[in-house]
Amino acid sequence: MPTSGAVLVVTIEQGDEVIFGFFRYPEAVKDVNGRTVAETGLKGGWHLSGYVDSADPRYRRIVRLFAAAGYLQSEEDEFAGG
């Protein structure tokens, strides 16, 4: 379960919608006594959850901005380059 998060919903006039979620997860899973049961390996950082499969340049630009800011592990634009 994330400890905090933010969600961005982008909708265009035709009703197409893309949802981007930024979530922060705990560094460890703890039992009811507070003892660490397992490390998550996430180091408390923010993680982007989202998938965009749209040729709309506005959505693709948002993804490129997230990538340029360092929020994405990988990014592939299957619509670029014709």
VENVEN-V822273 format. One line per field, one symbol per residue. phi: phi as a letter, one per 40 degrees, with the letter a starting at -180 (. if undefined). psi: psi as a letter, one per 30 degrees, with the letter a starting at -180 (. if undefined). A space follows every 10 residues. Layout:
BEGIN
phi = ???
psi = ???
END
This chain:
BEGIN
phi = .ccaaabbbb bbdcgcabbb bbbbbccacb cccgcccacc gcfgccbcbi abbacccccc cdcccccccg cbcaabbccc gg
psi = kkfllkkkkk kleffkkkkk kkkkllflkl afggkkekkf gfgglkkkjl kjikfkfeee eeeeeeeefg fkelkkjffk g.
END
